[in-house]
Amino acid sequence: MLRMLRRALRPVRLRIPARRFTAGIAELPPTAREALGSDVTAGEAIAYNRVLVATATAVALYRSGYTLPVPDDDLDDAVRALDFPHSVPSAETRASIRSTLAVLDADYTVTVTR
């Protein structure tokens, strides 16, 4: 019983398998309309889709060994390489990618396994 409690109290580690960064790594999550419903506002849809692209891009970059700082051109290339429909890299998307990379890098429970 004590062993089970100790196991439950250990910090959980998120393991992300390492893969080379190539186009098409990330599968597309649901769109804003699919995730939030048909009454989603334009602002909510834009924010949701921007964070969706940024998070998927940041995870793909992190898996490939990228850490901050990352130049704008590299972030733009990564967004385009993942081939998100209707996605045009913007300053807001780049900022969101960088913030997600910072969180992944700072969280000791997230490790990339090789």
Sequence and secondary structure as in RCSB ss.txt:
>XXXX:A:sequence
MLRMLRRALRPVRLRIPARRFTAGIAELPPTAREALGSDVTAGEAIAYNRVLVATATAVALYRSGYTLPVPDDDL
DDAVRALDFPHSVPSAETRASIRSTLAVLDADYTVTVTR
>XXXX:A:secstr
 HHHHHHHHS   EEEE     TT S     HHHHH TT  HHHHHHHHHHHHHHHHHHHHHHTT  S   HHHH
HHHHHHTT TT    HHHHHHHHHHHHHHHH TTEEEE 
